[in-house]
Amino acid sequence: MSRATLALLLMLASPLRAEVPAQARAAIEAVITAQIEAFRRDDGEAAYAFAADGVKALFPSVESFMRMVRSGYAPVYRPRDVRFAETVVENGEVVQRVLLVGPDGRAHLALYTMELQPDGSWKIAAVVLVTLPEAGA
């Protein structure tokens, strides 16, 4: 069993999990979908608007943010397929799991850490990509 597979199984079996209400799940999915659509249009301004303040502190301009996404997050930037899995609270953080097929045809699990804003909206605080084993591997 590969380290990535083991890490994925441990994350999925995390005992400190709770479900997220349907209304919050729908809002979170809408934010992630809107950001992916902005990436598909190469609309950096719109995509950057969905990033939480912590992300913006690391990437203080739209240009630096988009460079990071293009170079390190191709499955998020140009997915062939997007499927939402569960939304859970893990260790106090809201995490949306998204199954992506990247531009190279490889499957990935994207773990979106979401941040509730004072105005009740959601922003994307982090994304961790886990490349899934190929079928038969």
MODELLER restraints for C-alpha pairs under 7 A, 6 or more apart:
rsr = mdl.restraints
at = mdl.atoms
rsr.add(forms.Gaussian(group=physical.xy_distance, feature=features.Distance(at['CA:4:A'], at['CA:130:A']), mean=6.99, stdev=0.5))
rsr.add(forms.Gaussian(group=physical.xy_distance, feature=features.Distance(at['CA:16:A'], at['CA:90:A']), mean=5.57, stdev=0.5))
rsr.add(forms.Gaussian(group=physical.xy_distance, feature=features.Distance(at['CA:16:A'], at['CA:91:A']), mean=5.68, stdev=0.5))
rsr.add(forms.Gaussian(group=physical.xy_distance, feature=features.Distance(at['CA:17:A'], at['CA:88:A']), mean=6.15, stdev=0.5))
rsr.add(forms.Gaussian(group=physical.xy_distance, feature=features.Distance(at['CA:17:A'], at['CA:89:A']), mean=5.21, stdev=0.5))
rsr.add(forms.Gaussian(group=physical.xy_distance, feature=features.Distance(at['CA:17:A'], at['CA:90:A']), mean=4.69, stdev=0.5))
rsr.add(forms.Gaussian(group=physical.xy_distance, feature=features.Distance(at['CA:17:A'], at['CA:91:A']), mean=6.96, stdev=0.5))
rsr.add(forms.Gaussian(group=physical.xy_distance, feature=features.Distance(at['CA:18:A'], at['CA:88:A']), mean=5.52, stdev=0.5))
rsr.add(forms.Gaussian(group=physical.xy_distance, feature=features.Distance(at['CA:18:A'], at['CA:89:A']), mean=4.96, stdev=0.5))
rsr.add(forms.Gaussian(group=physical.xy_distance, feature=features.Distance(at['CA:18:A'], at['CA:90:A']), mean=6.91, stdev=0.5))
rsr.add(forms.Gaussian(group=physical.xy_distance, feature=features.Distance(at['CA:19:A'], at['CA:87:A']), mean=6.71, stdev=0.5))
rsr.add(forms.Gaussian(group=physical.xy_distance, feature=features.Distance(at['CA:19:A'], at['CA:88:A']), mean=4.88, stdev=0.5))
rsr.add(forms.Gaussian(group=physical.xy_distance, feature=features.Distance(at['CA:19:A'], at['CA:89:A']), mean=6.30, stdev=0.5))
rsr.add(forms.Gaussian(group=physical.xy_distance, feature=features.Distance(at['CA:20:A'], at['CA:87:A']), mean=6.04, stdev=0.5))
rsr.add(forms.Gaussian(group=physical.xy_distance, feature=features.Distance(at['CA:20:A'], at['CA:88:A']), mean=5.58, stdev=0.5))
rsr.add(forms.Gaussian(group=physical.xy_distance, feature=features.Distance(at['CA:20:A'], at['CA:89:A']), mean=6.73, stdev=0.5))
rsr.add(forms.Gaussian(group=physical.xy_distance, feature=features.Distance(at['CA:25:A'], at['CA:87:A']), mean=6.39, stdev=0.5))
rsr.add(forms.Gaussian(group=physical.xy_distance, feature=features.Distance(at['CA:28:A'], at['CA:122:A']), mean=6.28, stdev=0.5))
rsr.add(forms.Gaussian(group=physical.xy_distance, feature=features.Distance(at['CA:31:A'], at['CA:50:A']), mean=6.82, stdev=0.5))
rsr.add(forms.Gaussian(group=physical.xy_distance, feature=features.Distance(at['CA:35:A'], at['CA:47:A']), mean=4.76, stdev=0.5))
rsr.add(forms.Gaussian(group=physical.xy_distance, feature=features.Distance(at['CA:35:A'], at['CA:50:A']), mean=6.44, stdev=0.5))
rsr.add(forms.Gaussian(group=physical.xy_distance, feature=features.Distance(at['CA:36:A'], at['CA:76:A']), mean=6.63, stdev=0.5))
rsr.add(forms.Gaussian(group=physical.xy_distance, feature=features.Distance(at['CA:36:A'], at['CA:77:A']), mean=6.60, stdev=0.5))
rsr.add(forms.Gaussian(group=physical.xy_distance, feature=features.Distance(at['CA:38:A'], at['CA:44:A']), mean=6.87, stdev=0.5))
rsr.add(forms.Gaussian(group=physical.xy_distance, feature=features.Distance(at['CA:38:A'], at['CA:46:A']), mean=5.87, stdev=0.5))
rsr.add(forms.Gaussian(group=physical.xy_distance, feature=features.Distance(at['CA:38:A'], at['CA:47:A']), mean=5.21, stdev=0.5))
rsr.add(forms.Gaussian(group=physical.xy_distance, feature=features.Distance(at['CA:39:A'], at['CA:47:A']), mean=6.22, stdev=0.5))
rsr.add(forms.Gaussian(group=physical.xy_distance, feature=features.Distance(at['CA:39:A'], at['CA:77:A']), mean=5.45, stdev=0.5))
rsr.add(forms.Gaussian(group=physical.xy_distance, feature=features.Distance(at['CA:40:A'], at['CA:77:A']), mean=6.75, stdev=0.5))
rsr.add(forms.Gaussian(group=physical.xy_distance, feature=features.Distance(at['CA:40:A'], at['CA:78:A']), mean=6.27, stdev=0.5))
rsr.add(forms.Gaussian(group=physical.xy_distance, feature=features.Distance(at['CA:44:A'], at['CA:62:A']), mean=5.98, stdev=0.5))
rsr.add(forms.Gaussian(group=physical.xy_distance, feature=features.Distance(at['CA:44:A'], at['CA:66:A']), mean=6.31, stdev=0.5))
rsr.add(forms.Gaussian(group=physical.xy_distance, feature=features.Distance(at['CA:45:A'], at['CA:62:A']), mean=6.21, stdev=0.5))
rsr.add(forms.Gaussian(group=physical.xy_distance, feature=features.Distance(at['CA:48:A'], at['CA:62:A']), mean=6.14, stdev=0.5))
rsr.add(forms.Gaussian(group=physical.xy_distance, feature=features.Distance(at['CA:50:A'], at['CA:123:A']), mean=5.21, stdev=0.5))
rsr.add(forms.Gaussian(group=physical.xy_distance, feature=features.Distance(at['CA:50:A'], at['CA:124:A']), mean=6.03, stdev=0.5))
rsr.add(forms.Gaussian(group=physical.xy_distance, feature=features.Distance(at['CA:51:A'], at['CA:123:A']), mean=5.47, stdev=0.5))
rsr.add(forms.Gaussian(group=physical.xy_distance, feature=features.Distance(at['CA:51:A'], at['CA:124:A']), mean=4.86, stdev=0.5))
rsr.add(forms.Gaussian(group=physical.xy_distance, feature=features.Distance(at['CA:51:A'], at['CA:125:A']), mean=6.29, stdev=0.5))
rsr.add(forms.Gaussian(group=physical.xy_distance, feature=features.Distance(at['CA:52:A'], at['CA:115:A']), mean=6.95, stdev=0.5))
rsr.add(forms.Gaussian(group=physical.xy_distance, feature=features.Distance(at['CA:52:A'], at['CA:123:A']), mean=4.98, stdev=0.5))
rsr.add(forms.Gaussian(group=physical.xy_distance, feature=features.Distance(at['CA:52:A'], at['CA:124:A']), mean=5.34, stdev=0.5))
rsr.add(forms.Gaussian(group=physical.xy_distance, feature=features.Distance(at['CA:52:A'], at['CA:125:A']), mean=4.94, stdev=0.5))
rsr.add(forms.Gaussian(group=physical.xy_distance, feature=features.Distance(at['CA:54:A'], at['CA:125:A']), mean=6.57, stdev=0.5))
rsr.add(forms.Gaussian(group=physical.xy_distance, feature=features.Distance(at['CA:55:A'], at['CA:125:A']), mean=6.20, stdev=0.5))
rsr.add(forms.Gaussian(group=physical.xy_distance, feature=features.Distance(at['CA:59:A'], at['CA:65:A']), mean=5.14, stdev=0.5))
rsr.add(forms.Gaussian(group=physical.xy_distance, feature=features.Distance(at['CA:69:A'], at['CA:77:A']), mean=6.43, stdev=0.5))
rsr.add(forms.Gaussian(group=physical.xy_distance, feature=features.Distance(at['CA:70:A'], at['CA:77:A']), mean=6.25, stdev=0.5))
rsr.add(forms.Gaussian(group=physical.xy_distance, feature=features.Distance(at['CA:74:A'], at['CA:102:A']), mean=6.51, stdev=0.5))
rsr.add(forms.Gaussian(group=physical.xy_distance, feature=features.Distance(at['CA:74:A'], at['CA:103:A']), mean=6.98, stdev=0.5))
rsr.add(forms.Gaussian(group=physical.xy_distance, feature=features.Distance(at['CA:75:A'], at['CA:100:A']), mean=6.41, stdev=0.5))
rsr.add(forms.Gaussian(group=physical.xy_distance, feature=features.Distance(at['CA:75:A'], at['CA:101:A']), mean=6.37, stdev=0.5))
rsr.add(forms.Gaussian(group=physical.xy_distance, feature=features.Distance(at['CA:75:A'], at['CA:102:A']), mean=3.87, stdev=0.5))
rsr.add(forms.Gaussian(group=physical.xy_distance, feature=features.Distance(at['CA:75:A'], at['CA:103:A']), mean=6.24, stdev=0.5))
rsr.add(forms.Gaussian(group=physical.xy_distance, feature=features.Distance(at['CA:78:A'], at['CA:102:A']), mean=6.54, stdev=0.5))
rsr.add(forms.Gaussian(group=physical.xy_distance, feature=features.Distance(at['CA:78:A'], at['CA:103:A']), mean=5.92, stdev=0.5))
rsr.add(forms.Gaussian(group=physical.xy_distance, feature=features.Distance(at['CA:79:A'], at['CA:100:A']), mean=6.24, stdev=0.5))
rsr.add(forms.Gaussian(group=physical.xy_distance, feature=features.Distance(at['CA:79:A'], at['CA:101:A']), mean=5.59, stdev=0.5))
rsr.add(forms.Gaussian(group=physical.xy_distance, feature=features.Distance(at['CA:79:A'], at['CA:102:A']), mean=4.64, stdev=0.5))
rsr.add(forms.Gaussian(group=physical.xy_distance, feature=features.Distance(at['CA:79:A'], at['CA:103:A']), mean=5.71, stdev=0.5))
rsr.add(forms.Gaussian(group=physical.xy_distance, feature=features.Distance(at['CA:80:A'], at['CA:101:A']), mean=5.30, stdev=0.5))
rsr.add(forms.Gaussian(group=physical.xy_distance, feature=features.Distance(at['CA:80:A'], at['CA:102:A']), mean=5.69, stdev=0.5))
rsr.add(forms.Gaussian(group=physical.xy_distance, feature=features.Distance(at['CA:80:A'], at['CA:103:A']), mean=5.84, stdev=0.5))
rsr.add(forms.Gaussian(group=physical.xy_distance, feature=features.Distance(at['CA:81:A'], at['CA:100:A']), mean=5.57, stdev=0.5))
rsr.add(forms.Gaussian(group=physical.xy_distance, feature=features.Distance(at['CA:81:A'], at['CA:101:A']), mean=5.05, stdev=0.5))
rsr.add(forms.Gaussian(group=physical.xy_distance, feature=features.Distance(at['CA:82:A'], at['CA:98:A']), mean=6.87, stdev=0.5))
rsr.add(forms.Gaussian(group=physical.xy_distance, feature=features.Distance(at['CA:82:A'], at['CA:99:A']), mean=5.88, stdev=0.5))
rsr.add(forms.Gaussian(group=physical.xy_distance, feature=features.Distance(at['CA:82:A'], at['CA:100:A']), mean=4.77, stdev=0.5))
rsr.add(forms.Gaussian(group=physical.xy_distance, feature=features.Distance(at['CA:82:A'], at['CA:101:A']), mean=6.78, stdev=0.5))
rsr.add(forms.Gaussian(group=physical.xy_distance, feature=features.Distance(at['CA:83:A'], at['CA:98:A']), mean=5.73, stdev=0.5))
rsr.add(forms.Gaussian(group=physical.xy_distance, feature=features.Distance(at['CA:83:A'], at['CA:99:A']), mean=5.05, stdev=0.5))
rsr.add(forms.Gaussian(group=physical.xy_distance, feature=features.Distance(at['CA:83:A'], at['CA:100:A']), mean=6.48, stdev=0.5))
rsr.add(forms.Gaussian(group=physical.xy_distance, feature=features.Distance(at['CA:84:A'], at['CA:97:A']), mean=6.36, stdev=0.5))
rsr.add(forms.Gaussian(group=physical.xy_distance, feature=features.Distance(at['CA:84:A'], at['CA:98:A']), mean=4.54, stdev=0.5))
rsr.add(forms.Gaussian(group=physical.xy_distance, feature=features.Distance(at['CA:84:A'], at['CA:99:A']), mean=6.19, stdev=0.5))
rsr.add(forms.Gaussian(group=physical.xy_distance, feature=features.Distance(at['CA:85:A'], at['CA:97:A']), mean=5.17, stdev=0.5))
rsr.add(forms.Gaussian(group=physical.xy_distance, feature=features.Distance(at['CA:85:A'], at['CA:98:A']), mean=5.43, stdev=0.5))
rsr.add(forms.Gaussian(group=physical.xy_distance, feature=features.Distance(at['CA:85:A'], at['CA:99:A']), mean=6.84, stdev=0.5))
rsr.add(forms.Gaussian(group=physical.xy_distance, feature=features.Distance(at['CA:86:A'], at['CA:96:A']), mean=6.23, stdev=0.5))
rsr.add(forms.Gaussian(group=physical.xy_distance, feature=features.Distance(at['CA:86:A'], at['CA:97:A']), mean=5.71, stdev=0.5))
rsr.add(forms.Gaussian(group=physical.xy_distance, feature=features.Distance(at['CA:87:A'], at['CA:95:A']), mean=5.68, stdev=0.5))
rsr.add(forms.Gaussian(group=physical.xy_distance, feature=features.Distance(at['CA:87:A'], at['CA:96:A']), mean=4.33, stdev=0.5))
rsr.add(forms.Gaussian(group=physical.xy_distance, feature=features.Distance(at['CA:87:A'], at['CA:97:A']), mean=6.19, stdev=0.5))
rsr.add(forms.Gaussian(group=physical.xy_distance, feature=features.Distance(at['CA:88:A'], at['CA:94:A']), mean=5.74, stdev=0.5))
rsr.add(forms.Gaussian(group=physical.xy_distance, feature=features.Distance(at['CA:88:A'], at['CA:95:A']), mean=5.41, stdev=0.5))
rsr.add(forms.Gaussian(group=physical.xy_distance, feature=features.Distance(at['CA:88:A'], at['CA:96:A']), mean=6.54, stdev=0.5))
rsr.add(forms.Gaussian(group=physical.xy_distance, feature=features.Distance(at['CA:89:A'], at['CA:95:A']), mean=6.03, stdev=0.5))
rsr.add(forms.Gaussian(group=physical.xy_distance, feature=features.Distance(at['CA:93:A'], at['CA:113:A']), mean=6.69, stdev=0.5))
rsr.add(forms.Gaussian(group=physical.xy_distance, feature=features.Distance(at['CA:94:A'], at['CA:113:A']), mean=5.79, stdev=0.5))
rsr.add(forms.Gaussian(group=physical.xy_distance, feature=features.Distance(at['CA:94:A'], at['CA:114:A']), mean=5.44, stdev=0.5))
rsr.add(forms.Gaussian(group=physical.xy_distance, feature=features.Distance(at['CA:95:A'], at['CA:111:A']), mean=6.23, stdev=0.5))
rsr.add(forms.Gaussian(group=physical.xy_distance, feature=features.Distance(at['CA:95:A'], at['CA:112:A']), mean=5.38, stdev=0.5))
rsr.add(forms.Gaussian(group=physical.xy_distance, feature=features.Distance(at['CA:95:A'], at['CA:113:A']), mean=4.56, stdev=0.5))
rsr.add(forms.Gaussian(group=physical.xy_distance, feature=features.Distance(at['CA:95:A'], at['CA:114:A']), mean=6.06, stdev=0.5))
rsr.add(forms.Gaussian(group=physical.xy_distance, feature=features.Distance(at['CA:96:A'], at['CA:111:A']), mean=5.86, stdev=0.5))
rsr.add(forms.Gaussian(group=physical.xy_distance, feature=features.Distance(at['CA:96:A'], at['CA:112:A']), mean=5.03, stdev=0.5))
rsr.add(forms.Gaussian(group=physical.xy_distance, feature=features.Distance(at['CA:96:A'], at['CA:113:A']), mean=6.55, stdev=0.5))
rsr.add(forms.Gaussian(group=physical.xy_distance, feature=features.Distance(at['CA:97:A'], at['CA:109:A']), mean=6.71, stdev=0.5))
rsr.add(forms.Gaussian(group=physical.xy_distance, feature=features.Distance(at['CA:97:A'], at['CA:110:A']), mean=5.80, stdev=0.5))
rsr.add(forms.Gaussian(group=physical.xy_distance, feature=features.Distance(at['CA:97:A'], at['CA:111:A']), mean=4.84, stdev=0.5))
rsr.add(forms.Gaussian(group=physical.xy_distance, feature=features.Distance(at['CA:97:A'], at['CA:112:A']), mean=6.33, stdev=0.5))
rsr.add(forms.Gaussian(group=physical.xy_distance, feature=features.Distance(at['CA:98:A'], at['CA:109:A']), mean=5.76, stdev=0.5))
rsr.add(forms.Gaussian(group=physical.xy_distance, feature=features.Distance(at['CA:98:A'], at['CA:110:A']), mean=5.05, stdev=0.5))
rsr.add(forms.Gaussian(group=physical.xy_distance, feature=features.Distance(at['CA:98:A'], at['CA:111:A']), mean=6.51, stdev=0.5))
rsr.add(forms.Gaussian(group=physical.xy_distance, feature=features.Distance(at['CA:99:A'], at['CA:108:A']), mean=5.86, stdev=0.5))
rsr.add(forms.Gaussian(group=physical.xy_distance, feature=features.Distance(at['CA:99:A'], at['CA:109:A']), mean=4.76, stdev=0.5))
rsr.add(forms.Gaussian(group=physical.xy_distance, feature=features.Distance(at['CA:99:A'], at['CA:110:A']), mean=6.25, stdev=0.5))
rsr.add(forms.Gaussian(group=physical.xy_distance, feature=features.Distance(at['CA:100:A'], at['CA:107:A']), mean=5.77, stdev=0.5))
rsr.add(forms.Gaussian(group=physical.xy_distance, feature=features.Distance(at['CA:100:A'], at['CA:108:A']), mean=5.13, stdev=0.5))
rsr.add(forms.Gaussian(group=physical.xy_distance, feature=features.Distance(at['CA:100:A'], at['CA:109:A']), mean=6.21, stdev=0.5))
rsr.add(forms.Gaussian(group=physical.xy_distance, feature=features.Distance(at['CA:100:A'], at['CA:110:A']), mean=6.99, stdev=0.5))
rsr.add(forms.Gaussian(group=physical.xy_distance, feature=features.Distance(at['CA:101:A'], at['CA:107:A']), mean=4.51, stdev=0.5))
rsr.add(forms.Gaussian(group=physical.xy_distance, feature=features.Distance(at['CA:101:A'], at['CA:108:A']), mean=6.15, stdev=0.5))
rsr.add(forms.Gaussian(group=physical.xy_distance, feature=features.Distance(at['CA:107:A'], at['CA:131:A']), mean=6.20, stdev=0.5))
rsr.add(forms.Gaussian(group=physical.xy_distance, feature=features.Distance(at['CA:107:A'], at['CA:132:A']), mean=5.51, stdev=0.5))
rsr.add(forms.Gaussian(group=physical.xy_distance, feature=features.Distance(at['CA:108:A'], at['CA:129:A']), mean=6.44, stdev=0.5))
rsr.add(forms.Gaussian(group=physical.xy_distance, feature=features.Distance(at['CA:108:A'], at['CA:130:A']), mean=5.47, stdev=0.5))
rsr.add(forms.Gaussian(group=physical.xy_distance, feature=features.Distance(at['CA:108:A'], at['CA:131:A']), mean=4.39, stdev=0.5))
rsr.add(forms.Gaussian(group=physical.xy_distance, feature=features.Distance(at['CA:108:A'], at['CA:132:A']), mean=5.16, stdev=0.5))
rsr.add(forms.Gaussian(group=physical.xy_distance, feature=features.Distance(at['CA:109:A'], at['CA:129:A']), mean=5.83, stdev=0.5))
rsr.add(forms.Gaussian(group=physical.xy_distance, feature=features.Distance(at['CA:109:A'], at['CA:130:A']), mean=5.10, stdev=0.5))
rsr.add(forms.Gaussian(group=physical.xy_distance, feature=features.Distance(at['CA:109:A'], at['CA:131:A']), mean=6.43, stdev=0.5))
rsr.add(forms.Gaussian(group=physical.xy_distance, feature=features.Distance(at['CA:109:A'], at['CA:132:A']), mean=6.70, stdev=0.5))
rsr.add(forms.Gaussian(group=physical.xy_distance, feature=features.Distance(at['CA:110:A'], at['CA:127:A']), mean=6.36, stdev=0.5))
rsr.add(forms.Gaussian(group=physical.xy_distance, feature=features.Distance(at['CA:110:A'], at['CA:128:A']), mean=5.66, stdev=0.5))
rsr.add(forms.Gaussian(group=physical.xy_distance, feature=features.Distance(at['CA:110:A'], at['CA:129:A']), mean=4.59, stdev=0.5))
rsr.add(forms.Gaussian(group=physical.xy_distance, feature=features.Distance(at['CA:110:A'], at['CA:130:A']), mean=6.36, stdev=0.5))
rsr.add(forms.Gaussian(group=physical.xy_distance, feature=features.Distance(at['CA:111:A'], at['CA:127:A']), mean=5.45, stdev=0.5))
rsr.add(forms.Gaussian(group=physical.xy_distance, feature=features.Distance(at['CA:111:A'], at['CA:128:A']), mean=5.07, stdev=0.5))
rsr.add(forms.Gaussian(group=physical.xy_distance, feature=features.Distance(at['CA:111:A'], at['CA:129:A']), mean=6.41, stdev=0.5))
rsr.add(forms.Gaussian(group=physical.xy_distance, feature=features.Distance(at['CA:112:A'], at['CA:124:A']), mean=6.72, stdev=0.5))
rsr.add(forms.Gaussian(group=physical.xy_distance, feature=features.Distance(at['CA:112:A'], at['CA:126:A']), mean=5.80, stdev=0.5))
rsr.add(forms.Gaussian(group=physical.xy_distance, feature=features.Distance(at['CA:112:A'], at['CA:127:A']), mean=4.53, stdev=0.5))
rsr.add(forms.Gaussian(group=physical.xy_distance, feature=features.Distance(at['CA:112:A'], at['CA:128:A']), mean=6.67, stdev=0.5))
rsr.add(forms.Gaussian(group=physical.xy_distance, feature=features.Distance(at['CA:113:A'], at['CA:124:A']), mean=6.19, stdev=0.5))
rsr.add(forms.Gaussian(group=physical.xy_distance, feature=features.Distance(at['CA:113:A'], at['CA:125:A']), mean=5.42, stdev=0.5))
rsr.add(forms.Gaussian(group=physical.xy_distance, feature=features.Distance(at['CA:113:A'], at['CA:126:A']), mean=5.06, stdev=0.5))
rsr.add(forms.Gaussian(group=physical.xy_distance, feature=features.Distance(at['CA:113:A'], at['CA:127:A']), mean=6.23, stdev=0.5))
rsr.add(forms.Gaussian(group=physical.xy_distance, feature=features.Distance(at['CA:114:A'], at['CA:122:A']), mean=6.45, stdev=0.5))
rsr.add(forms.Gaussian(group=physical.xy_distance, feature=features.Distance(at['CA:114:A'], at['CA:123:A']), mean=5.74, stdev=0.5))
rsr.add(forms.Gaussian(group=physical.xy_distance, feature=features.Distance(at['CA:114:A'], at['CA:124:A']), mean=4.79, stdev=0.5))
rsr.add(forms.Gaussian(group=physical.xy_distance, feature=features.Distance(at['CA:114:A'], at['CA:125:A']), mean=5.37, stdev=0.5))
rsr.add(forms.Gaussian(group=physical.xy_distance, feature=features.Distance(at['CA:115:A'], at['CA:122:A']), mean=5.57, stdev=0.5))
rsr.add(forms.Gaussian(group=physical.xy_distance, feature=features.Distance(at['CA:115:A'], at['CA:123:A']), mean=5.22, stdev=0.5))
rsr.add(forms.Gaussian(group=physical.xy_distance, feature=features.Distance(at['CA:115:A'], at['CA:124:A']), mean=6.21, stdev=0.5))
rsr.add(forms.Gaussian(group=physical.xy_distance, feature=features.Distance(at['CA:115:A'], at['CA:125:A']), mean=5.90, stdev=0.5))
rsr.add(forms.Gaussian(group=physical.xy_distance, feature=features.Distance(at['CA:116:A'], at['CA:122:A']), mean=4.67, stdev=0.5))
rsr.add(forms.Gaussian(group=physical.xy_distance, feature=features.Distance(at['CA:116:A'], at['CA:123:A']), mean=6.55, stdev=0.5))
